[in-house]
Amino acid sequence: MIAAHFSYHPTYISALLRRETGRTFSEILLEQRMDRALALLKATTLSIEDVAAMVGYGSTSNFYRAFRGYYHVSPREYFEKGINN
């Protein structure tokens, strides 16, 4: 969608993004999703399932896997262990 918006080929946009930021589109997207998920989990009473859907995950299991990969704990463990304090 980004490439189409700017009328460039997706491969070119990907290479440009990597060159300018040192990170891939997927890495940047993951960071944005995890930051938003954490903010929602901290500031709302939404369920983990609702947060997963709101940040773009089609399945809760994919969200859990991504969250654990990013923060090295599950969403529930993150709050039970008081990591957010």
TAPEMO-V268639 format. One record per helix or strand. SS is the DSSP state (H for helix, E for strand). FROM is the first residue (numbers start at 1). LEN is the number of residues. If there is no record, write none. Layout:
SS_FROM_LEN, SS_FROM_LEN
//
This chain:
H_2_5, H_10_12, H_25_19, H_48_7, H_60_12, H_75_6
//
